[in-house]
Amino acid sequence: MNAEMKPAKRQGKCRMTRRDFLLTSGTTTATVMVLVNGGTALAQEIPAVIATYPRKFITKLSDLKVDEPLDFDYPDEGFYAESMIVKLGVEAGGGIGRRRDVIAFNSWCTHQGGPLAGTYKADTKSLGMCPFHLSTFDLTRHGILISGQAYESLPQVLLELAGDDVFAVGIFGLIFGRSKNLLS
Amino acid sequence: MATTPNFTAEIEIPLPPSDAEVITTACDYCVVACGLKVYRWPVAGNSTGGPEADDNAFGENFPVAPLGPWVAPSQHNIVRHEGQPHHIVIIPDKDAQVVNKLGDSSIRGGLIAQKCYNPQTPTRDRLQTPLVRIQGVLQPVSWDFALDIAAEVGTHVLEHHGENAYGVKSFSYQFIENTYAITKYALRHISTANFTFHDTPSNVTSTPGFRDAGFDNFGPAYEDWMNAETLLICGTDPYETKTILFTQWIMRGIRRGQKTIMMVPRRTAGVAFVEANGGLWLDVALGTDLLVINAMARIIVENGWEDSEWIQNWVNNKWESSSGFGQGTRNTPWQWRTTWGTFQTNGFDDWKSWLLGQDEFVLENAAAVAEVDPEKIRTAAEWLARPEGGRRPKTSVMVEKGLMWSNNTGGTQAIAALGIVVGAGGRPGQVIGRAGGHQRGGVWGGHYPRNKSPMKLPGRRRRALDTDTWLLAGHTRLAHCIGTTWIQSMCGSQQLDQRFHELVLANPNQVRSFDKQEIIDTLKARTDSGGMVVFNQDIYLVDPIGARYADIIFPAATWGEDNFMRANGERRLRLYNQFYDPPGEAKPDWWIIAQLAKRMGFDGFDWQTSNDVAEEASPFSRGSRKDFHMIKVAAHREGKTLHEKLGEFGTTGIQGPVFMNADGSLTGTVRLHDTTLTLPETGPEGANVFNKKLTQFNTQTGKCNLQKSPWSLFSDYWEWQRPKGEELWATSGRVNERWQSGFDDSRRPEISRRWPENFVELHPDDAADRGIESGDMLMVYSDRVPSLRETTLGIEASDYTFTGQMEAGNVELTSAAITGVAMVTRHIKKGLIYMDFLNTGQPANALEGRVVDWVSGNYNYKIGVARVKKIGVSPYKTTFRSMSFAPRDIT
């Protein structure tokens, strides 16, 4: 656990750390293992680059209002970095805050790159339909596809809470258009 | 929290290097068959493409633009090619100019790389060797061992129990080479009437009304669905079930102002999109489509909105109906099925007077039974046919299983008639056809021996043998099942399952020996004692047909593991190239059948390659909608094989029927029944054949038969089924994210996270009445599943109706019970539940009545009832990793 997380813990607030997120999301270590050459004699597991994501301040938790998304860029300012954070008002997988209801996602459809910014639906806590091919995503459930054609869940931006400060610290899932999440 | 293992999200993928091989194919799944490209490069050498355009096979800089050749992690795999490990990336063909233009694909086809066998993935349980059940356990054996036993038992059954004791239940679509080999074996050589395809209990048409009217099911071109000004879609949401037909064609039409009407009881994403863009949703109650269709037809003729010029030119009148030395309407299939006078008319005026004489088609009456707002029905009728400023709308009609499999004969007769009077059919943008389910990969290698069927209809005609009833009655001694679950895909499936158990496992003759001859003798003894032996060919071990009942398993090679041909829903033929090695000893179905046939002493099975089979099948495609014979003629002229020649057409393929031009080049057929098409006055040259269906309809005169569609032929069954007490209508169908039984989807972590179990959609009001919330575990059950005991027998037509069969004591009521996860949702009509139709573990078709449509002989798969109660809470209710309970109609 790194130094930035400690203040939050001292305050005894409910929050989801990156490590907790990865654990509850099915991996067994804090480092995502990528299988290279799977199925072959050359198969080997190498640590993914998750540890090198920037830690970026996004907003004050207290500034978030239920069902009012904020846009931000992450993990860089490059193509498809546009992301959104929203306080859902209901508990969500990977959520932070007292009710574990604050989550963040990349804003580009993992089908063919349709823009999802501005498509948040308060009644269903979802993004979409995508203007390209109508995919919709459930923000309470790690961005899983509700209905549609996307090849992957929507990449979830991992959040950390330090006091009242919300930081983006990683991304779970490959961002559309990129061959790897970190361009440099 | 650990409800779903295998959930890790990858954040980097290997790009194909610029020297990667590129192999074309098409998707294995739905009828649309999107063009795909396989990028293949060896693992050895550790070469991977880079994000710069010069460094990858796409020639694109990463990040790519929207719609560009992005590679999702789920689109990469590692396979063996010529024994060596290779990377593959499979993405839709971004250069496609047909079908999936610019490389669109659904989630199903998009994830097809995960279909490929890789022992490091959940595909590791592919069948890899033949298996024989010894001491109750399926054990690996050699091909010779398994085939020798199978051939001996097969021959014994034919000699001692007759051809109809050898039952063959097969896919109809899993590539032309395989279906040709299977039907040649079953129909030309075994010559059994105990034969049918995966989606029907007997060898009958899915659309009797279309056949009688003269419509080919797949006449239209995809562009027609876009170019229609009004489009009526019955019994399907194409967005969910043939996605690219919707996203690339119908959606473009809607954005250009098409008025779209969808008649289905669920408001899924395509319906929601249609409504959001000014279209109409007719939320028809289960099984009542015929009433709504005829109510619309009635409004149209009452107002004189019918297409009189079209009807004048293209509908048979009284004399034309009887023309052709008795080969006109008098001898169309509906006469074979029924007594005289039930359907045929003397033309438009006769049909109109019949229509106006039926009270159930009065708008208010039909709307009340169908539970649809009458104003919406009236608006739909206006859109379909009312001229604006003296000009008619260009109207097209699309149908699929929600209509066809609710009231098989009546529904398809009604929609065919409506299509005719609104002028749908025969012109660009004015067409009528099926949307389709699976692809079209059938070529007949033999004729169905109808005269061997003991099943008949009132009058003189025999009906194709109902293989399920035949099996239940104990007449099938050898069940040879190829590439279908058989049991779960049929109606009343738990009763069928129980009978398999009695005939196979409860029989005392079970294999307890290591000795081949003793095994053969044991299986022969089982057939002689009234029991049944089961052969199963498939790519995975399926429960229960393979896992519980099969005595012998033949492991099949499939898509990507041999070269195959197949057509899509606009008759577009493509070569599906082999690009990797089949797992273990798995062999394509044509090869398995050939080895078995040769051992049984049948000639004509000496094929060496799949191309050999395709070339033999070629002349048998003549006259069909996918006639590809001229491709072979062209190929041989050029010193090529049929497969090589078709392969030159890449993902574009060519639409059947195929013709050769004077210069030796080939031309496809955009649409069938195209009355605007002009054929050369000199007629066909060389080996070309011009079939009537190119420019006319499939009837004696080439004109359409306009027919009646009486509600009374079906209403007794519908009234009997109608929910009583706490029952709800229970229906089933596909869900967008899964294909068929999920044989591949259940092995894709992302899809099995989305749909880990079968679901039970129910309306919030119905849920509240039963104290049910989303995520609750439900028991869905019925003790009112009707089932035919034996062959339907009778003298008068009325004896064959559901009422007649009930009175004759030929219908027994069986029970069914299925669990599922509650999905309380606004997108389903009140009074109805909906489940995934082919989930093998929680088989929804167990609830549907196992009573064939008495006119057509097909099942009405979509009609059933059930009671629903909460039995607990599923893990998905309170955890976040798996499933979603959000509605499918979010816009």
HADDOCK unambig.tbl for C-alpha pairs under 7 A between the chains (distance, minus, plus):
assign (segid A and resid 24 and name CA) (segid B and resid 1 and name CA) 6.80 0.50 0.50
assign (segid A and resid 25 and name CA) (segid B and resid 7 and name CA) 6.77 0.50 0.50
assign (segid A and resid 26 and name CA) (segid B and resid 2 and name CA) 6.95 0.50 0.50
assign (segid A and resid 26 and name CA) (segid B and resid 5 and name CA) 6.17 0.50 0.50
assign (segid A and resid 26 and name CA) (segid B and resid 7 and name CA) 5.54 0.50 0.50
assign (segid A and resid 26 and name CA) (segid B and resid 8 and name CA) 6.50 0.50 0.50
assign (segid A and resid 27 and name CA) (segid B and resid 8 and name CA) 6.32 0.50 0.50
assign (segid A and resid 34 and name CA) (segid B and resid 10 and name CA) 6.61 0.50 0.50
assign (segid A and resid 37 and name CA) (segid B and resid 43 and name CA) 6.81 0.50 0.50
assign (segid A and resid 37 and name CA) (segid B and resid 78 and name CA) 6.91 0.50 0.50
assign (segid A and resid 38 and name CA) (segid B and resid 78 and name CA) 6.37 0.50 0.50
assign (segid A and resid 38 and name CA) (segid B and resid 120 and name CA) 6.27 0.50 0.50
assign (segid A and resid 39 and name CA) (segid B and resid 78 and name CA) 6.29 0.50 0.50
assign (segid A and resid 39 and name CA) (segid B and resid 118 and name CA) 5.98 0.50 0.50
assign (segid A and resid 39 and name CA) (segid B and resid 119 and name CA) 5.91 0.50 0.50
assign (segid A and resid 39 and name CA) (segid B and resid 120 and name CA) 4.85 0.50 0.50
assign (segid A and resid 40 and name CA) (segid B and resid 85 and name CA) 6.32 0.50 0.50
assign (segid A and resid 79 and name CA) (segid B and resid 63 and name CA) 6.78 0.50 0.50
assign (segid A and resid 92 and name CA) (segid B and resid 880 and name CA) 6.75 0.50 0.50
assign (segid A and resid 93 and name CA) (segid B and resid 880 and name CA) 5.07 0.50 0.50
assign (segid A and resid 93 and name CA) (segid B and resid 881 and name CA) 6.95 0.50 0.50
assign (segid A and resid 112 and name CA) (segid B and resid 66 and name CA) 5.75 0.50 0.50
assign (segid A and resid 112 and name CA) (segid B and resid 67 and name CA) 4.74 0.50 0.50
assign (segid A and resid 113 and name CA) (segid B and resid 66 and name CA) 4.54 0.50 0.50
assign (segid A and resid 113 and name CA) (segid B and resid 67 and name CA) 6.21 0.50 0.50
assign (segid A and resid 114 and name CA) (segid B and resid 66 and name CA) 6.56 0.50 0.50
assign (segid A and resid 124 and name CA) (segid B and resid 886 and name CA) 6.14 0.50 0.50
assign (segid A and resid 128 and name CA) (segid B and resid 891 and name CA) 6.85 0.50 0.50
assign (segid A and resid 129 and name CA) (segid B and resid 890 and name CA) 6.51 0.50 0.50
assign (segid A and resid 129 and name CA) (segid B and resid 891 and name CA) 5.24 0.50 0.50
assign (segid A and resid 133 and name CA) (segid B and resid 247 and name CA) 6.18 0.50 0.50
assign (segid A and resid 138 and name CA) (segid B and resid 884 and name CA) 6.76 0.50 0.50
assign (segid A and resid 138 and name CA) (segid B and resid 886 and name CA) 6.98 0.50 0.50
assign (segid A and resid 140 and name CA) (segid B and resid 880 and name CA) 6.77 0.50 0.50
assign (segid A and resid 141 and name CA) (segid B and resid 880 and name CA) 4.64 0.50 0.50
assign (segid A and resid 141 and name CA) (segid B and resid 881 and name CA) 5.68 0.50 0.50
assign (segid A and resid 141 and name CA) (segid B and resid 884 and name CA) 6.98 0.50 0.50
assign (segid A and resid 142 and name CA) (segid B and resid 881 and name CA) 6.63 0.50 0.50
assign (segid A and resid 146 and name CA) (segid B and resid 884 and name CA) 6.16 0.50 0.50
assign (segid A and resid 146 and name CA) (segid B and resid 886 and name CA) 6.48 0.50 0.50
assign (segid A and resid 146 and name CA) (segid B and resid 888 and name CA) 6.69 0.50 0.50
assign (segid A and resid 147 and name CA) (segid B and resid 888 and name CA) 5.75 0.50 0.50
assign (segid A and resid 148 and name CA) (segid B and resid 736 and name CA) 6.94 0.50 0.50
assign (segid A and resid 149 and name CA) (segid B and resid 106 and name CA) 4.93 0.50 0.50
assign (segid A and resid 149 and name CA) (segid B and resid 107 and name CA) 4.14 0.50 0.50
assign (segid A and resid 150 and name CA) (segid B and resid 107 and name CA) 5.77 0.50 0.50
assign (segid A and resid 151 and name CA) (segid B and resid 72 and name CA) 6.57 0.50 0.50
assign (segid A and resid 151 and name CA) (segid B and resid 107 and name CA) 5.55 0.50 0.50
assign (segid A and resid 151 and name CA) (segid B and resid 110 and name CA) 6.34 0.50 0.50
assign (segid A and resid 151 and name CA) (segid B and resid 111 and name CA) 6.55 0.50 0.50
assign (segid A and resid 172 and name CA) (segid B and resid 9 and name CA) 5.89 0.50 0.50
assign (segid A and resid 173 and name CA) (segid B and resid 9 and name CA) 4.72 0.50 0.50
assign (segid A and resid 173 and name CA) (segid B and resid 10 and name CA) 5.57 0.50 0.50
assign (segid A and resid 173 and name CA) (segid B and resid 11 and name CA) 5.22 0.50 0.50
assign (segid A and resid 174 and name CA) (segid B and resid 10 and name CA) 6.32 0.50 0.50
assign (segid A and resid 174 and name CA) (segid B and resid 11 and name CA) 4.37 0.50 0.50
assign (segid A and resid 174 and name CA) (segid B and resid 12 and name CA) 6.49 0.50 0.50
assign (segid A and resid 176 and name CA) (segid B and resid 70 and name CA) 6.95 0.50 0.50
assign (segid A and resid 177 and name CA) (segid B and resid 62 and name CA) 6.65 0.50 0.50
assign (segid A and resid 177 and name CA) (segid B and resid 63 and name CA) 4.57 0.50 0.50
assign (segid A and resid 177 and name CA) (segid B and resid 64 and name CA) 4.84 0.50 0.50
assign (segid A and resid 177 and name CA) (segid B and resid 65 and name CA) 6.64 0.50 0.50
assign (segid A and resid 177 and name CA) (segid B and resid 70 and name CA) 5.17 0.50 0.50
assign (segid A and resid 178 and name CA) (segid B and resid 62 and name CA) 5.81 0.50 0.50
assign (segid A and resid 178 and name CA) (segid B and resid 63 and name CA) 4.37 0.50 0.50
assign (segid A and resid 178 and name CA) (segid B and resid 64 and name CA) 6.83 0.50 0.50
assign (segid A and resid 179 and name CA) (segid B and resid 12 and name CA) 5.68 0.50 0.50
assign (segid A and resid 179 and name CA) (segid B and resid 13 and name CA) 5.63 0.50 0.50
assign (segid A and resid 179 and name CA) (segid B and resid 62 and name CA) 6.73 0.50 0.50
assign (segid A and resid 179 and name CA) (segid B and resid 63 and name CA) 6.92 0.50 0.50
assign (segid A and resid 180 and name CA) (segid B and resid 11 and name CA) 5.82 0.50 0.50
assign (segid A and resid 180 and name CA) (segid B and resid 12 and name CA) 4.25 0.50 0.50
assign (segid A and resid 180 and name CA) (segid B and resid 13 and name CA) 6.61 0.50 0.50
assign (segid A and resid 181 and name CA) (segid B and resid 11 and name CA) 6.02 0.50 0.50
assign (segid A and resid 181 and name CA) (segid B and resid 12 and name CA) 6.72 0.50 0.50
